[in-house]
Amino acid sequence: MGKFDFLTNLASIPGFPLFLDYDGTLVPIQKDPLRCFADKPLIGLLHRLMEHHEVYIVTGRSMDEIDRMLGEKLDAVTWHGNIARVHGRIQYLNSRVESTIETIDSILLNRERFEESYPGLKVYSKNPGVLFHLWDLSAEMGQKLHRELLQISQETGTVLYSGKGIYEIIPPDSSKGNAIRLLREGREALIAGDDATDEESFRVNSDTFTVKVGQGETAARHRVSDYMEMRRLLEFILSSRN
Ligand SMILES: [Mg+2]
């Protein structure tokens, strides 16, 4: 039995779409998230896949940021499943994107006030989006910030998202899983990801081929050990086409 034999049935379906998380799935996780640039072999691999398949990069990053990491504009599902580029065209997948961006813009006008009131906090514009990076914030200040942001999100009908050392304001009903489901249009697909936020994508799309990258409990049907093995899996899909 070959390592990727579980993909034989999928690989025989012409043109099935791929939904690939970026950080930790296609490239190694790095300390500085703004330096996770795609290497040439990866870009080459994605282009060879794109000759036969729809390929979407699925990421919590904004479109601007993932474009910068890749060095080009590939089709993608970004900002927690809210904004996609499909065949080169930007689509809002959530009707609340615009009103959420308005809220975020008004927060960004108060960026300095936030950084002054919460020593150690850094506030970044994600375009769209705002990232509260907790850097050197004390636990006590962190709780105070959490209360303030929760209040803002409740008053504006947005959602406060807590990640590893960060807070974000995002649209209500954000769902990478639903975004993927919409773009699949009922087709079999390959969905791969490495962290907790990818689990929702696996659960919402449990009827197709899901791959967890790395250790840990998962709702995915299959697993590879790391991003290098994930790339070998993608090579396998290409080789079974020839
Ligand atoms: Mg990831």
py3Dmol code that shows the C-alpha trace and the ligand (Angstrom):
import py3Dmol

protein = """\
ATOM      1  CA  MET A   1       0.000   0.000   0.000  1.00  0.00           C
ATOM      2  CA  GLY A   2       1.296   3.440  -0.871  1.00  0.00           C
ATOM      3  CA  LYS A   3       1.142   6.235   1.645  1.00  0.00           C
ATOM      4  CA  PHE A   4      -1.436   8.220  -0.338  1.00  0.00           C
ATOM      5  CA  ASP A   5      -3.579   5.367  -1.647  1.00  0.00           C
ATOM      6  CA  PHE A   6      -6.552   6.876   0.189  1.00  0.00           C
ATOM      7  CA  LEU A   7      -6.527   9.555  -2.508  1.00  0.00           C
ATOM      8  CA  THR A   8      -6.754   7.194  -5.468  1.00  0.00           C
ATOM      9  CA  ASN A   9     -10.528   7.606  -5.857  1.00  0.00           C
ATOM     10  CA  LEU A  10     -10.318  11.369  -5.524  1.00  0.00           C
ATOM     11  CA  ALA A  11      -7.384  11.642  -7.915  1.00  0.00           C
ATOM     12  CA  SER A  12      -9.429   9.912 -10.610  1.00  0.00           C
ATOM     13  CA  ILE A  13     -12.023  12.732 -10.575  1.00  0.00           C
ATOM     14  CA  PRO A  14     -11.042  15.323 -13.199  1.00  0.00           C
ATOM     15  CA  GLY A  15     -10.604  18.872 -11.982  1.00  0.00           C
ATOM     16  CA  PHE A  16     -11.716  18.489  -8.362  1.00  0.00           C
ATOM     17  CA  PRO A  17     -11.036  21.662  -6.325  1.00  0.00           C
ATOM     18  CA  LEU A  18      -8.387  21.949  -3.608  1.00  0.00           C
ATOM     19  CA  PHE A  19      -8.739  24.117  -0.499  1.00  0.00           C
ATOM     20  CA  LEU A  20      -5.348  24.483   1.127  1.00  0.00           C
ATOM     21  CA  ASP A  21      -4.568  26.318   4.317  1.00  0.00           C
ATOM     22  CA  TYR A  22      -1.297  28.263   4.059  1.00  0.00           C
ATOM     23  CA  ASP A  23       0.615  28.640   7.366  1.00  0.00           C
ATOM     24  CA  GLY A  24       1.630  25.275   8.759  1.00  0.00           C
ATOM     25  CA  THR A  25       0.069  23.408   5.828  1.00  0.00           C
ATOM     26  CA  LEU A  26       2.062  24.593   2.798  1.00  0.00           C
ATOM     27  CA  VAL A  27       4.851  26.465   4.597  1.00  0.00           C
ATOM     28  CA  PRO A  28       6.377  26.010   8.056  1.00  0.00           C
ATOM     29  CA  ILE A  29       5.060  28.184  10.891  1.00  0.00           C
ATOM     30  CA  GLN A  30       7.461  31.033  11.605  1.00  0.00           C
ATOM     31  CA  LYS A  31       7.841  33.365  14.518  1.00  0.00           C
ATOM     32  CA  ASP A  32       7.202  36.443  12.428  1.00  0.00           C
ATOM     33  CA  PRO A  33       3.981  35.850  10.456  1.00  0.00           C
ATOM     34  CA  LEU A  34       4.907  38.642   8.042  1.00  0.00           C
ATOM     35  CA  ARG A  35       7.977  36.718   6.847  1.00  0.00           C
ATOM     36  CA  CYS A  36       6.289  33.444   5.800  1.00  0.00           C
ATOM     37  CA  PHE A  37       7.032  33.924   2.119  1.00  0.00           C
ATOM     38  CA  ALA A  38       6.286  31.106  -0.322  1.00  0.00           C
ATOM     39  CA  ASP A  39       9.394  29.405  -1.741  1.00  0.00           C
ATOM     40  CA  LYS A  40       9.869  28.762  -5.458  1.00  0.00           C
ATOM     41  CA  PRO A  41       9.206  24.990  -5.332  1.00  0.00           C
ATOM     42  CA  LEU A  42       5.847  25.695  -3.648  1.00  0.00           C
ATOM     43  CA  ILE A  43       4.808  28.265  -6.241  1.00  0.00           C
ATOM     44  CA  GLY A  44       5.819  25.822  -8.994  1.00  0.00           C
ATOM     45  CA  LEU A  45       3.774  23.056  -7.376  1.00  0.00           C
ATOM     46  CA  LEU A  46       0.688  25.291  -7.058  1.00  0.00           C
ATOM     47  CA  HIS A  47       0.954  26.334 -10.700  1.00  0.00           C
ATOM     48  CA  ARG A  48       1.184  22.727 -11.873  1.00  0.00           C
ATOM     49  CA  LEU A  49      -1.909  21.911  -9.797  1.00  0.00           C
ATOM     50  CA  MET A  50      -3.741  24.916 -11.238  1.00  0.00           C
ATOM     51  CA  GLU A  51      -3.319  23.479 -14.745  1.00  0.00           C
ATOM     52  CA  HIS A  52      -5.831  20.761 -13.782  1.00  0.00           C
ATOM     53  CA  HIS A  53      -7.665  22.007 -10.692  1.00  0.00           C
ATOM     54  CA  GLU A  54      -9.258  24.986  -8.994  1.00  0.00           C
ATOM     55  CA  VAL A  55      -6.835  25.759  -6.182  1.00  0.00           C
ATOM     56  CA  TYR A  56      -7.846  28.008  -3.275  1.00  0.00           C
ATOM     57  CA  ILE A  57      -5.511  29.160  -0.544  1.00  0.00           C
ATOM     58  CA  VAL A  58      -7.627  29.273   2.623  1.00  0.00           C
ATOM     59  CA  THR A  59      -6.325  31.579   5.326  1.00  0.00           C
ATOM     60  CA  GLY A  60      -7.251  33.786   8.246  1.00  0.00           C
ATOM     61  CA  ARG A  61      -4.910  36.357   6.713  1.00  0.00           C
ATOM     62  CA  SER A  62      -6.311  39.224   4.653  1.00  0.00           C
ATOM     63  CA  MET A  63      -6.154  39.101   0.853  1.00  0.00           C
ATOM     64  CA  ASP A  64      -3.416  41.771   0.794  1.00  0.00           C
ATOM     65  CA  GLU A  65      -1.284  39.808   3.198  1.00  0.00           C
ATOM     66  CA  ILE A  66      -1.574  36.417   1.500  1.00  0.00           C
ATOM     67  CA  ASP A  67      -0.861  38.055  -1.888  1.00  0.00           C
ATOM     68  CA  ARG A  68       2.336  39.467  -0.373  1.00  0.00           C
ATOM     69  CA  MET A  69       3.350  36.069   1.062  1.00  0.00           C
ATOM     70  CA  LEU A  70       2.750  34.318  -2.280  1.00  0.00           C
ATOM     71  CA  GLY A  71       4.156  37.107  -4.433  1.00  0.00           C
ATOM     72  CA  GLU A  72       1.120  36.857  -6.734  1.00  0.00           C
ATOM     73  CA  LYS A  73      -2.672  36.894  -6.693  1.00  0.00           C
ATOM     74  CA  LEU A  74      -3.957  33.334  -6.496  1.00  0.00           C
ATOM     75  CA  ASP A  75      -7.566  32.330  -5.868  1.00  0.00           C
ATOM     76  CA  ALA A  76      -8.100  32.356  -2.131  1.00  0.00           C
ATOM     77  CA  VAL A  77     -10.584  32.288   0.733  1.00  0.00           C
ATOM     78  CA  THR A  78      -9.484  34.898   3.255  1.00  0.00           C
ATOM     79  CA  TRP A  79     -10.399  36.720   6.419  1.00  0.00           C
ATOM     80  CA  HIS A  80     -12.049  33.792   8.187  1.00  0.00           C
ATOM     81  CA  GLY A  81     -14.092  32.730   5.177  1.00  0.00           C
ATOM     82  CA  ASN A  82     -15.573  36.169   4.455  1.00  0.00           C
ATOM     83  CA  ILE A  83     -13.801  37.285   1.295  1.00  0.00           C
ATOM     84  CA  ALA A  84     -12.802  35.099  -1.633  1.00  0.00           C
ATOM     85  CA  ARG A  85     -11.021  35.516  -4.938  1.00  0.00           C
ATOM     86  CA  VAL A  86     -12.693  33.172  -7.415  1.00  0.00           C
ATOM     87  CA  HIS A  87     -11.277  32.926 -10.939  1.00  0.00           C
ATOM     88  CA  GLY A  88      -9.475  36.176 -10.189  1.00  0.00           C
ATOM     89  CA  ARG A  89     -12.562  38.111  -9.008  1.00  0.00           C
ATOM     90  CA  ILE A  90     -13.147  39.302  -5.447  1.00  0.00           C
ATOM     91  CA  GLN A  91     -16.415  38.144  -3.830  1.00  0.00           C
ATOM     92  CA  TYR A  92     -17.826  38.888  -0.391  1.00  0.00           C
ATOM     93  CA  LEU A  93     -19.172  35.588   0.925  1.00  0.00           C
ATOM     94  CA  ASN A  94     -20.902  37.229   3.906  1.00  0.00           C
ATOM     95  CA  SER A  95     -23.485  40.021   3.624  1.00  0.00           C
ATOM     96  CA  ARG A  96     -22.084  41.584   6.822  1.00  0.00           C
ATOM     97  CA  VAL A  97     -18.599  42.271   5.463  1.00  0.00           C
ATOM     98  CA  GLU A  98     -19.283  45.908   4.538  1.00  0.00           C
ATOM     99  CA  SER A  99     -20.875  46.936   7.840  1.00  0.00           C
ATOM    100  CA  THR A 100     -18.080  45.176   9.740  1.00  0.00           C
ATOM    101  CA  ILE A 101     -15.461  47.071   7.742  1.00  0.00           C
ATOM    102  CA  GLU A 102     -17.197  50.342   8.737  1.00  0.00           C
ATOM    103  CA  THR A 103     -16.907  49.376  12.413  1.00  0.00           C
ATOM    104  CA  ILE A 104     -13.270  48.447  11.952  1.00  0.00           C
ATOM    105  CA  ASP A 105     -12.464  51.714  10.195  1.00  0.00           C
ATOM    106  CA  SER A 106     -13.826  53.651  13.156  1.00  0.00           C
ATOM    107  CA  ILE A 107     -11.743  51.512  15.542  1.00  0.00           C
ATOM    108  CA  LEU A 108      -8.654  52.219  13.448  1.00  0.00           C
ATOM    109  CA  LEU A 109      -9.267  55.963  13.814  1.00  0.00           C
ATOM    110  CA  ASN A 110      -8.785  55.352  17.561  1.00  0.00           C
ATOM    111  CA  ARG A 111      -5.691  53.224  17.167  1.00  0.00           C
ATOM    112  CA  GLU A 112      -3.442  55.571  19.127  1.00  0.00           C
ATOM    113  CA  ARG A 113      -5.955  55.851  21.959  1.00  0.00           C
ATOM    114  CA  PHE A 114      -6.008  52.037  22.255  1.00  0.00           C
ATOM    115  CA  GLU A 115      -2.219  51.748  22.272  1.00  0.00           C
ATOM    116  CA  GLU A 116      -1.919  54.519  24.877  1.00  0.00           C
ATOM    117  CA  SER A 117      -4.607  53.082  27.178  1.00  0.00           C
ATOM    118  CA  TYR A 118      -3.187  49.562  26.971  1.00  0.00           C
ATOM    119  CA  PRO A 119       0.610  49.694  27.326  1.00  0.00           C
ATOM    120  CA  GLY A 120       2.209  46.804  25.420  1.00  0.00           C
ATOM    121  CA  LEU A 121      -0.668  46.495  22.922  1.00  0.00           C
ATOM    122  CA  LYS A 122      -0.072  46.840  19.187  1.00  0.00           C
ATOM    123  CA  VAL A 123      -2.984  47.562  16.837  1.00  0.00           C
ATOM    124  CA  TYR A 124      -2.558  46.614  13.175  1.00  0.00           C
ATOM    125  CA  SER A 125      -4.689  47.267  10.111  1.00  0.00           C
ATOM    126  CA  LYS A 126      -5.192  44.052   8.116  1.00  0.00           C
ATOM    127  CA  ASN A 127      -7.059  45.673   5.235  1.00  0.00           C
ATOM    128  CA  PRO A 128      -9.764  44.736   5.802  1.00  0.00           C
ATOM    129  CA  GLY A 129      -9.682  43.974   9.465  1.00  0.00           C
ATOM    130  CA  VAL A 130      -8.001  45.052  12.632  1.00  0.00           C
ATOM    131  CA  LEU A 131      -5.605  42.963  14.690  1.00  0.00           C
ATOM    132  CA  PHE A 132      -5.028  43.620  18.381  1.00  0.00           C
ATOM    133  CA  HIS A 133      -1.680  41.998  19.086  1.00  0.00           C
ATOM    134  CA  LEU A 134      -1.260  41.425  22.818  1.00  0.00           C
ATOM    135  CA  TRP A 135       2.604  41.556  22.687  1.00  0.00           C
ATOM    136  CA  ASP A 136       3.660  42.767  26.170  1.00  0.00           C
ATOM    137  CA  LEU A 137       0.209  43.464  27.563  1.00  0.00           C
ATOM    138  CA  SER A 138      -0.255  42.424  31.214  1.00  0.00           C
ATOM    139  CA  ALA A 139      -2.912  39.795  31.991  1.00  0.00           C
ATOM    140  CA  GLU A 140      -4.957  42.402  33.813  1.00  0.00           C
ATOM    141  CA  MET A 141      -4.831  44.833  30.886  1.00  0.00           C
ATOM    142  CA  GLY A 142      -5.609  41.941  28.542  1.00  0.00           C
ATOM    143  CA  GLN A 143      -8.837  41.277  30.435  1.00  0.00           C
ATOM    144  CA  LYS A 144      -9.755  44.957  30.385  1.00  0.00           C
ATOM    145  CA  LEU A 145      -9.152  45.097  26.626  1.00  0.00           C
ATOM    146  CA  HIS A 146     -11.235  41.952  26.162  1.00  0.00           C
ATOM    147  CA  ARG A 147     -14.151  43.599  28.008  1.00  0.00           C
ATOM    148  CA  GLU A 148     -13.909  46.766  25.928  1.00  0.00           C
ATOM    149  CA  LEU A 149     -13.719  44.890  22.617  1.00  0.00           C
ATOM    150  CA  LEU A 150     -16.567  42.604  23.613  1.00  0.00           C
ATOM    151  CA  GLN A 151     -18.707  45.635  24.303  1.00  0.00           C
ATOM    152  CA  ILE A 152     -17.814  47.193  20.937  1.00  0.00           C
ATOM    153  CA  SER A 153     -18.599  43.954  19.127  1.00  0.00           C
ATOM    154  CA  GLN A 154     -21.958  43.607  20.899  1.00  0.00           C
ATOM    155  CA  GLU A 155     -22.937  47.199  20.162  1.00  0.00           C
ATOM    156  CA  THR A 156     -21.993  46.919  16.478  1.00  0.00           C
ATOM    157  CA  GLY A 157     -23.269  43.414  15.759  1.00  0.00           C
ATOM    158  CA  THR A 158     -19.777  42.145  14.975  1.00  0.00           C
ATOM    159  CA  VAL A 159     -17.884  39.259  16.544  1.00  0.00           C
ATOM    160  CA  LEU A 160     -14.799  39.302  18.751  1.00  0.00           C
ATOM    161  CA  TYR A 161     -12.417  36.566  17.647  1.00  0.00           C
ATOM    162  CA  SER A 162      -9.675  35.366  20.019  1.00  0.00           C
ATOM    163  CA  GLY A 163      -6.613  33.708  18.500  1.00  0.00           C
ATOM    164  CA  LYS A 164      -3.144  32.920  19.819  1.00  0.00           C
ATOM    165  CA  GLY A 165      -2.102  36.214  21.449  1.00  0.00           C
ATOM    166  CA  ILE A 166      -4.469  38.244  19.286  1.00  0.00           C
ATOM    167  CA  TYR A 167      -7.974  39.637  19.148  1.00  0.00           C
ATOM    168  CA  GLU A 168      -9.807  40.521  15.974  1.00  0.00           C
ATOM    169  CA  ILE A 169     -13.156  42.057  15.094  1.00  0.00           C
ATOM    170  CA  ILE A 170     -14.794  39.970  12.367  1.00  0.00           C
ATOM    171  CA  PRO A 171     -18.229  39.741  10.715  1.00  0.00           C
ATOM    172  CA  PRO A 172     -20.911  37.624  12.418  1.00  0.00           C
ATOM    173  CA  ASP A 173     -21.373  34.103  11.035  1.00  0.00           C
ATOM    174  CA  SER A 174     -17.805  33.961   9.725  1.00  0.00           C
ATOM    175  CA  SER A 175     -17.162  30.395   8.599  1.00  0.00           C
ATOM    176  CA  LYS A 176     -14.323  28.979   6.532  1.00  0.00           C
ATOM    177  CA  GLY A 177     -16.251  25.714   6.429  1.00  0.00           C
ATOM    178  CA  ASN A 178     -19.346  27.299   4.874  1.00  0.00           C
ATOM    179  CA  ALA A 179     -17.203  29.288   2.439  1.00  0.00           C
ATOM    180  CA  ILE A 180     -15.549  26.081   1.229  1.00  0.00           C
ATOM    181  CA  ARG A 181     -18.916  24.325   1.052  1.00  0.00           C
ATOM    182  CA  LEU A 182     -20.310  27.147  -1.102  1.00  0.00           C
ATOM    183  CA  LEU A 183     -17.330  27.095  -3.485  1.00  0.00           C
ATOM    184  CA  ARG A 184     -17.338  23.291  -3.757  1.00  0.00           C
ATOM    185  CA  GLU A 185     -20.844  23.371  -5.270  1.00  0.00           C
ATOM    186  CA  GLY A 186     -21.396  19.761  -4.204  1.00  0.00           C
ATOM    187  CA  ARG A 187     -18.166  18.489  -5.739  1.00  0.00           C
ATOM    188  CA  GLU A 188     -15.657  16.170  -4.109  1.00  0.00           C
ATOM    189  CA  ALA A 189     -12.669  18.214  -2.936  1.00  0.00           C
ATOM    190  CA  LEU A 190      -9.422  18.063  -1.015  1.00  0.00           C
ATOM    191  CA  ILE A 191      -9.374  20.210   2.131  1.00  0.00           C
ATOM    192  CA  ALA A 192      -6.196  20.450   4.201  1.00  0.00           C
ATOM    193  CA  GLY A 193      -5.249  22.394   7.306  1.00  0.00           C
ATOM    194  CA  ASP A 194      -3.120  22.241  10.427  1.00  0.00           C
ATOM    195  CA  ASP A 195      -4.804  24.088  13.240  1.00  0.00           C
ATOM    196  CA  ALA A 196      -7.913  24.490  15.357  1.00  0.00           C
ATOM    197  CA  THR A 197      -9.595  26.904  12.940  1.00  0.00           C
ATOM    198  CA  ASP A 198      -9.437  24.262  10.184  1.00  0.00           C
ATOM    199  CA  GLU A 199     -11.460  21.797  12.235  1.00  0.00           C
ATOM    200  CA  GLU A 200     -14.683  23.652  11.443  1.00  0.00           C
ATOM    201  CA  SER A 201     -13.873  23.297   7.716  1.00  0.00           C
ATOM    202  CA  PHE A 202     -13.397  19.545   8.222  1.00  0.00           C
ATOM    203  CA  ARG A 203     -16.676  19.174  10.119  1.00  0.00           C
ATOM    204  CA  VAL A 204     -18.774  21.209   7.675  1.00  0.00           C
ATOM    205  CA  ASN A 205     -17.263  19.249   4.768  1.00  0.00           C
ATOM    206  CA  SER A 206     -17.107  15.797   6.349  1.00  0.00           C
ATOM    207  CA  ASP A 207     -18.588  14.299   3.168  1.00  0.00           C
ATOM    208  CA  THR A 208     -15.352  14.795   1.217  1.00  0.00           C
ATOM    209  CA  PHE A 209     -11.564  14.368   1.513  1.00  0.00           C
ATOM    210  CA  THR A 210     -10.166  16.178   4.548  1.00  0.00           C
ATOM    211  CA  VAL A 211      -6.522  16.092   5.652  1.00  0.00           C
ATOM    212  CA  LYS A 212      -5.094  17.206   8.974  1.00  0.00           C
ATOM    213  CA  VAL A 213      -1.470  18.345   8.848  1.00  0.00           C
ATOM    214  CA  GLY A 214       0.438  17.444  12.030  1.00  0.00           C
ATOM    215  CA  GLN A 215      -0.438  16.061  15.448  1.00  0.00           C
ATOM    216  CA  GLY A 216      -3.549  16.544  17.545  1.00  0.00           C
ATOM    217  CA  GLU A 217      -7.148  15.464  17.604  1.00  0.00           C
ATOM    218  CA  THR A 218      -9.027  16.128  14.414  1.00  0.00           C
ATOM    219  CA  ALA A 219     -12.317  15.762  12.601  1.00  0.00           C
ATOM    220  CA  ALA A 220     -10.379  15.170   9.354  1.00  0.00           C
ATOM    221  CA  ARG A 221     -10.540  11.760   7.697  1.00  0.00           C
ATOM    222  CA  HIS A 222      -6.822  11.607   6.895  1.00  0.00           C
ATOM    223  CA  ARG A 223      -3.541  12.908   8.231  1.00  0.00           C
ATOM    224  CA  VAL A 224      -0.042  13.833   7.057  1.00  0.00           C
ATOM    225  CA  SER A 225       2.850  14.586   9.404  1.00  0.00           C
ATOM    226  CA  ASP A 226       3.910  18.056   8.260  1.00  0.00           C
ATOM    227  CA  TYR A 227       3.961  20.575   5.397  1.00  0.00           C
ATOM    228  CA  MET A 228       6.661  18.586   3.552  1.00  0.00           C
ATOM    229  CA  GLU A 229       4.497  15.481   3.526  1.00  0.00           C
ATOM    230  CA  MET A 230       1.565  17.665   2.447  1.00  0.00           C
ATOM    231  CA  ARG A 231       3.608  18.771  -0.570  1.00  0.00           C
ATOM    232  CA  ARG A 232       4.371  15.117  -1.379  1.00  0.00           C
ATOM    233  CA  LEU A 233       0.624  14.431  -1.231  1.00  0.00           C
ATOM    234  CA  LEU A 234       0.051  17.194  -3.786  1.00  0.00           C
ATOM    235  CA  GLU A 235       2.805  15.724  -5.988  1.00  0.00           C
ATOM    236  CA  PHE A 236       1.013  12.361  -5.735  1.00  0.00           C
ATOM    237  CA  ILE A 237      -2.189  13.965  -7.068  1.00  0.00           C
ATOM    238  CA  LEU A 238      -0.232  15.386 -10.003  1.00  0.00           C
ATOM    239  CA  SER A 239       1.571  12.102 -10.713  1.00  0.00           C
ATOM    240  CA  SER A 240      -1.649  10.087 -10.756  1.00  0.00           C
ATOM    241  CA  ARG A 241      -2.925  12.440 -13.449  1.00  0.00           C
ATOM    242  CA  ASN A 242      -0.091  11.680 -15.887  1.00  0.00           C
TER     243      ASN A 242
END
"""
ligand_1 = """\
1
MG
Mg -2.551 26.959 9.375
"""
view = py3Dmol.view(width=600, height=400)
view.addModel(protein, "pdb")
view.setStyle({"model": 0}, {"cartoon": {"style": "trace"}})
view.addModel(ligand_1, "xyz")
view.setStyle({"model": 1}, {"stick": {}})
view.zoomTo()
view.show()
